[in-house]
Amino acid sequence: MSRRRRPARRGRGKDPGWEGAGLAVLAALALWSLVTGAFRWLAAHPAVTVLLLAVVGGALGLWTRSRWRRAQGERVRRHGLRYVLPQLDGLHHREFEHAVRDLMRRDGCSDAVQVGGAGDNGADVKATDPFGRLWVIQCKHRRAGLAGAAVGTPDLHVLNGTGRPVHHGDIIVLVTNGRFTTKAVDFARSQHLHLVDRTLLAQWAGGSTPLWDLLPTQPPPLP
């Protein structure tokens, strides 16, 4: 009686899972080798490292500023705060200070506050801009607008004497819905004070551009 032949056993195939894991390990080792090699090369060339850091830092700064500007534009469109000069002329002087405060908030100074009143030491509005600079602002409202009395050097003397020493401001500004005397303009220029007259106020209050981008002399960045 003949025996039945058992079917031959097939050889076991390779497990595809192990192959994938092996490739992943090899790729990780290759990447690690490249990274460590790059670090060693940079350590041997410090000048290149400094240059790369400067480039990356500059690019990051530009990206951050661009992103902030886009966000600021969105805030302005969302809130839509605008004033025309007849509105500002018709305000009480305290309401005018509140309007300046609200415009600074619109520009991104979330901590803007009205501080004018008895014993204000020349400051009516304080605000910190998105760049970390403290603004100290004095407001001079004129019911008659351009026809009202021009703001002269006595008011600037007070602001100049307290803006930085007392309030520790980085940017000192006087805002009016009227005009300034020629002497006041000259004094402000010599003391690095910023003036916002009726024309500039109309641009700022009626538009959406932050005040620091409208000033004829750009405020310096913080050191």
C-alpha positions as a Markdown table, in Angstrom:
| # | Residue | x | y | z |
|---|---|---|---|---|
| 1 | Met | 0.0 | 0.0 | 0.0 |
| 2 | Ser | 1.5 | 3.3 | -1.1 |
| 3 | Arg | 1.8 | 6.3 | 1.3 |
| 4 | Arg | 0.4 | 9.6 | 0.3 |
| 5 | Arg | 2.9 | 12.3 | -0.1 |
| 6 | Arg | 2.6 | 15.2 | 2.2 |
| 7 | Pro | 2.5 | 18.6 | 0.5 |
| 8 | Ala | 5.9 | 20.4 | 0.7 |
| 9 | Arg | 6.0 | 23.2 | 3.2 |
| 10 | Arg | 6.3 | 26.6 | 1.8 |
| 11 | Gly | 9.2 | 28.8 | 3.1 |
| 12 | Arg | 8.2 | 31.6 | 5.4 |
| 13 | Gly | 8.2 | 35.0 | 3.7 |
| 14 | Lys | 9.9 | 38.1 | 5.3 |
| 15 | Asp | 7.7 | 40.1 | 7.6 |
| 16 | Pro | 7.0 | 43.5 | 5.9 |
| 17 | Gly | 6.6 | 45.2 | 9.3 |
| 18 | Trp | 10.2 | 44.4 | 10.2 |
| 19 | Glu | 11.4 | 45.7 | 6.9 |
| 20 | Gly | 9.6 | 49.0 | 7.5 |
| 21 | Ala | 11.0 | 49.4 | 11.0 |
| 22 | Gly | 14.5 | 48.8 | 9.7 |
| 23 | Leu | 14.2 | 51.4 | 7.0 |
| 24 | Ala | 12.8 | 53.9 | 9.6 |
| 25 | Val | 15.8 | 53.3 | 11.9 |
| 26 | Leu | 18.2 | 53.7 | 9.0 |
| 27 | Ala | 16.5 | 57.0 | 8.0 |
| 28 | Ala | 16.6 | 58.3 | 11.6 |
| 29 | Leu | 20.3 | 57.4 | 11.9 |
| 30 | Ala | 21.1 | 59.2 | 8.6 |
| 31 | Leu | 19.1 | 62.3 | 9.7 |
| 32 | Trp | 20.9 | 62.3 | 13.0 |
| 33 | Ser | 24.3 | 62.1 | 11.3 |
| 34 | Leu | 23.4 | 65.0 | 9.0 |
| 35 | Val | 22.1 | 67.1 | 12.0 |
| 36 | Thr | 25.2 | 66.5 | 14.1 |
| 37 | Gly | 27.5 | 67.0 | 11.2 |
| 38 | Ala | 25.8 | 70.4 | 10.5 |
| 39 | Phe | 26.2 | 71.4 | 14.1 |
| 40 | Arg | 29.8 | 70.5 | 14.2 |
| 41 | Trp | 30.4 | 72.5 | 11.0 |
| 42 | Leu | 28.6 | 75.5 | 12.4 |
| 43 | Ala | 30.6 | 75.3 | 15.6 |
| 44 | Ala | 33.8 | 75.3 | 13.6 |
| 45 | His | 32.6 | 78.4 | 11.6 |
| 46 | Pro | 31.1 | 80.9 | 14.3 |
| 47 | Ala | 30.9 | 83.7 | 11.8 |
| 48 | Val | 28.5 | 81.7 | 9.6 |
| 49 | Thr | 26.4 | 80.9 | 12.7 |
| 50 | Val | 26.1 | 84.6 | 13.7 |
| 51 | Leu | 25.1 | 85.5 | 10.1 |
| 52 | Leu | 22.5 | 82.8 | 10.0 |
| 53 | Leu | 21.0 | 83.9 | 13.4 |
| 54 | Ala | 20.9 | 87.5 | 12.1 |
| 55 | Val | 19.1 | 86.4 | 8.9 |
| 56 | Val | 16.6 | 84.2 | 10.8 |
| 57 | Gly | 16.0 | 86.9 | 13.4 |
| 58 | Gly | 15.4 | 89.6 | 10.8 |
| 59 | Ala | 13.0 | 87.3 | 8.9 |
| 60 | Leu | 11.2 | 86.5 | 12.1 |
| 61 | Gly | 10.9 | 90.2 | 12.9 |
| 62 | Leu | 9.5 | 91.1 | 9.5 |
| 63 | Trp | 7.0 | 88.2 | 9.7 |
| 64 | Thr | 5.9 | 89.3 | 13.2 |
| 65 | Arg | 5.5 | 92.9 | 12.1 |
| 66 | Ser | 3.6 | 91.9 | 8.9 |
| 67 | Arg | 1.3 | 89.6 | 11.0 |
| 68 | Trp | 0.7 | 92.4 | 13.5 |
| 69 | Arg | -0.2 | 94.8 | 10.7 |
| 70 | Arg | -2.7 | 92.4 | 9.2 |
| 71 | Ala | -4.3 | 91.8 | 12.6 |
| 72 | Gln | -4.4 | 95.6 | 13.2 |
| 73 | Gly | -6.1 | 96.1 | 9.9 |
| 74 | Glu | -8.7 | 93.5 | 10.9 |
| 75 | Arg | -9.3 | 95.2 | 14.2 |
| 76 | Val | -9.8 | 98.6 | 12.5 |
| 77 | Arg | -12.2 | 97.1 | 9.9 |
| 78 | Arg | -14.0 | 95.2 | 12.7 |
| 79 | His | -14.4 | 98.2 | 15.0 |
| 80 | Gly | -14.6 | 100.9 | 12.3 |
| 81 | Leu | -13.8 | 103.8 | 14.7 |
| 82 | Arg | -13.8 | 107.0 | 12.8 |
| 83 | Tyr | -14.2 | 110.7 | 13.6 |
| 84 | Val | -14.6 | 113.7 | 11.4 |
| 85 | Leu | -13.4 | 117.1 | 12.5 |
| 86 | Pro | -16.8 | 118.6 | 13.1 |
| 87 | Gln | -17.5 | 115.8 | 15.5 |
| 88 | Leu | -14.2 | 116.5 | 17.4 |
| 89 | Asp | -14.8 | 120.2 | 17.4 |
| 90 | Gly | -18.2 | 119.7 | 19.1 |
| 91 | Leu | -16.8 | 117.6 | 22.0 |
| 92 | His | -16.2 | 118.8 | 25.5 |
| 93 | His | -12.4 | 118.9 | 26.2 |
| 94 | Arg | -12.7 | 115.8 | 28.4 |
| 95 | Glu | -14.6 | 114.0 | 25.7 |
| 96 | Phe | -11.8 | 115.0 | 23.3 |
| 97 | Glu | -9.4 | 113.2 | 25.6 |
| 98 | His | -11.6 | 110.1 | 25.6 |
| 99 | Ala | -11.7 | 110.2 | 21.7 |
| 100 | Val | -7.9 | 110.3 | 21.6 |
| 101 | Arg | -7.7 | 107.4 | 24.0 |
| 102 | Asp | -10.1 | 105.4 | 21.9 |
| 103 | Leu | -8.1 | 106.1 | 18.7 |
| 104 | Met | -5.0 | 104.8 | 20.5 |
| 105 | Arg | -6.9 | 101.6 | 21.4 |
| 106 | Arg | -8.1 | 101.3 | 17.8 |
| 107 | Asp | -4.4 | 101.4 | 16.8 |
| 108 | Gly | -3.6 | 98.4 | 19.1 |
| 109 | Cys | -2.8 | 100.1 | 22.4 |
| 110 | Ser | -5.1 | 97.9 | 24.5 |
| 111 | Asp | -4.0 | 99.6 | 27.8 |
| 112 | Ala | -4.7 | 103.2 | 26.6 |
| 113 | Val | -6.2 | 105.2 | 29.4 |
| 114 | Gln | -7.5 | 108.8 | 29.9 |
| 115 | Val | -5.7 | 110.3 | 32.9 |
| 116 | Gly | -6.3 | 114.0 | 32.4 |
| 117 | Gly | -7.6 | 116.1 | 35.3 |
| 118 | Ala | -6.4 | 117.9 | 38.4 |
| 119 | Gly | -2.8 | 117.0 | 39.1 |
| 120 | Asp | -2.2 | 115.2 | 35.8 |
| 121 | Asn | 1.2 | 116.7 | 35.4 |
| 122 | Gly | 0.7 | 117.5 | 31.7 |
| 123 | Ala | -0.6 | 114.0 | 30.6 |
| 124 | Asp | -4.1 | 113.4 | 29.4 |
| 125 | Val | -3.7 | 110.0 | 27.8 |
| 126 | Lys | -1.2 | 107.2 | 28.3 |
| 127 | Ala | -0.9 | 104.2 | 26.1 |
| 128 | Thr | 1.6 | 101.4 | 25.3 |
| 129 | Asp | 1.9 | 100.6 | 21.6 |
| 130 | Pro | 2.4 | 97.0 | 20.2 |
| 131 | Phe | 6.1 | 97.7 | 20.1 |
| 132 | Gly | 6.3 | 98.3 | 23.9 |
| 133 | Arg | 6.7 | 102.1 | 23.7 |
| 134 | Leu | 4.9 | 104.2 | 26.3 |
| 135 | Trp | 3.1 | 107.2 | 24.8 |
| 136 | Val | 2.4 | 110.2 | 26.9 |
| 137 | Ile | -0.2 | 112.5 | 25.2 |
| 138 | Gln | -1.5 | 115.9 | 26.1 |
| 139 | Cys | -4.7 | 117.1 | 24.4 |
| 140 | Lys | -5.6 | 120.7 | 23.7 |
| 141 | His | -9.1 | 121.1 | 22.4 |
| 142 | Arg | -10.3 | 124.2 | 20.6 |
| 143 | Arg | -14.1 | 124.8 | 20.2 |
| 144 | Ala | -13.4 | 127.1 | 17.3 |
| 145 | Gly | -11.0 | 124.6 | 15.6 |
| 146 | Leu | -8.5 | 126.2 | 13.3 |
| 147 | Ala | -9.9 | 129.7 | 14.2 |
| 148 | Gly | -9.2 | 129.1 | 17.9 |
| 149 | Ala | -6.1 | 130.2 | 19.8 |
| 150 | Ala | -2.9 | 128.5 | 18.6 |
| 151 | Val | -1.1 | 126.2 | 21.0 |
| 152 | Gly | 2.1 | 127.8 | 22.1 |
| 153 | Thr | 5.3 | 127.0 | 23.8 |
| 154 | Pro | 4.0 | 127.3 | 27.5 |
| 155 | Asp | 2.0 | 124.1 | 27.0 |
| 156 | Leu | 4.9 | 122.3 | 25.5 |
| 157 | His | 7.2 | 123.4 | 28.3 |
| 158 | Val | 5.0 | 121.7 | 30.8 |
| 159 | Leu | 4.7 | 118.5 | 28.7 |
| 160 | Asn | 8.5 | 118.5 | 28.0 |
| 161 | Gly | 9.2 | 118.9 | 31.8 |
| 162 | Thr | 7.0 | 115.9 | 32.8 |
| 163 | Gly | 6.6 | 113.6 | 29.8 |
| 164 | Arg | 9.9 | 111.7 | 30.3 |
| 165 | Pro | 11.1 | 112.6 | 33.9 |
| 166 | Val | 7.7 | 112.1 | 35.6 |
| 167 | His | 5.6 | 109.8 | 33.3 |
| 168 | His | 8.7 | 107.9 | 31.9 |
| 169 | Gly | 7.2 | 108.2 | 28.4 |
| 170 | Asp | 9.1 | 107.0 | 25.3 |
| 171 | Ile | 7.1 | 109.1 | 22.9 |
| 172 | Ile | 5.7 | 112.5 | 24.0 |
| 173 | Val | 2.9 | 114.0 | 21.9 |
| 174 | Leu | 0.6 | 117.0 | 21.9 |
| 175 | Val | -2.6 | 116.6 | 20.0 |
| 176 | Thr | -5.0 | 119.5 | 19.1 |
| 177 | Asn | -7.9 | 120.0 | 16.8 |
| 178 | Gly | -6.4 | 123.5 | 16.2 |
| 179 | Arg | -3.0 | 124.7 | 15.3 |
| 180 | Phe | 0.5 | 125.5 | 16.7 |
| 181 | Thr | 2.5 | 128.6 | 16.7 |
| 182 | Thr | 5.8 | 128.7 | 14.8 |
| 183 | Lys | 7.7 | 128.9 | 18.0 |
| 184 | Ala | 5.9 | 125.8 | 19.4 |
| 185 | Val | 6.9 | 123.9 | 16.2 |
| 186 | Asp | 10.5 | 124.9 | 16.5 |
| 187 | Phe | 10.6 | 124.1 | 20.2 |
| 188 | Ala | 9.0 | 120.6 | 19.7 |
| 189 | Arg | 11.5 | 119.8 | 17.0 |
| 190 | Ser | 14.4 | 120.8 | 19.3 |
| 191 | Gln | 13.1 | 118.7 | 22.2 |
| 192 | His | 12.0 | 115.6 | 20.1 |
| 193 | Leu | 8.3 | 116.2 | 20.9 |
| 194 | His | 5.7 | 115.1 | 18.4 |
| 195 | Leu | 2.9 | 117.5 | 17.3 |
| 196 | Val | -0.5 | 116.5 | 15.9 |
| 197 | Asp | -2.3 | 119.5 | 14.5 |
| 198 | Arg | -5.7 | 119.7 | 12.9 |
| 199 | Thr | -4.6 | 118.4 | 9.5 |
| 200 | Leu | -2.8 | 115.4 | 10.9 |
| 201 | Leu | -5.6 | 114.7 | 13.3 |
| 202 | Ala | -8.1 | 114.6 | 10.4 |
| 203 | Gln | -5.9 | 111.9 | 8.7 |
| 204 | Trp | -5.6 | 109.9 | 11.9 |
| 205 | Ala | -9.1 | 110.1 | 13.2 |
| 206 | Gly | -10.8 | 109.7 | 9.8 |
| 207 | Gly | -8.6 | 106.8 | 8.5 |
| 208 | Ser | -7.2 | 103.5 | 9.8 |
| 209 | Thr | -3.5 | 104.1 | 9.9 |
| 210 | Pro | -1.8 | 104.1 | 13.3 |
| 211 | Leu | -0.6 | 107.4 | 14.5 |
| 212 | Trp | 3.1 | 106.3 | 14.6 |
| 213 | Asp | 2.9 | 105.7 | 10.8 |
| 214 | Leu | 1.6 | 109.2 | 10.2 |
| 215 | Leu | 4.0 | 111.3 | 12.3 |
| 216 | Pro | 6.5 | 113.3 | 10.1 |
| 217 | Thr | 9.3 | 112.1 | 12.3 |
| 218 | Gln | 9.0 | 108.4 | 13.1 |
| 219 | Pro | 9.4 | 107.5 | 16.8 |
| 220 | Pro | 12.5 | 105.5 | 17.5 |
| 221 | Pro | 12.2 | 101.9 | 18.4 |
| 222 | Leu | 13.1 | 100.8 | 21.9 |
| 223 | Pro | 16.7 | 100.0 | 22.5 |
